[in-house]
Amino acid sequence: MSTVASRWRQFKCNLTTRFVYGNSEGQHEHNPPVKYDVDKETWEQFAASRKTPNWQVRGQYHSMFQKKIGEYKANLIFDDY
């Protein structure tokens, strides 16, 4: 069950990155509601939820957190030698 939940979060993250915040050029070719068989109203709600200030702050926090984890792992690698 954990794998399913992880894949679902990953899928939503990819949708957000590619279609909500991504470059709008060419989106008509890869229209998410059509490509993923989602009704337009549901897609608009999803996209709107990702554009709220609360969500953007949350995204910035997670980006900062991932960067710190990367730095920590890099330090672990170099500390072993």
C-alpha positions, 0 to 999 in steps of 0.5 A, a space after each residue: 500500500 505504501 508503494 501505491 501512495 508514493 506513486 500517487 504523490 509522485 504522479 500529482 507532483 509531476 502534474 504540478 511541475 509539468 502542467 501547473 507551473 510548467 511552460 504553457 507553450 504547447 500545452 494544447 498538445 498535452 492537455 492534461 484533462 484530455 491526456 489523463 481523462 480528467 474532467 475540466 472542472 476537476 483539473 481546474 480545481 487541482 491547478 487552483 489548489 497548487 497556485 494558492 500562497 499556502 501551497 507555494 510556501 509549502 513547495 519552497 519549504 520542501 525544496 529547501 529541505 531537499 537541498 539540505 538533505 542533498 548537502 548532508 548526504 554529500 558531506 557524509 560521502 566526503 567525511 568517509 575518506 
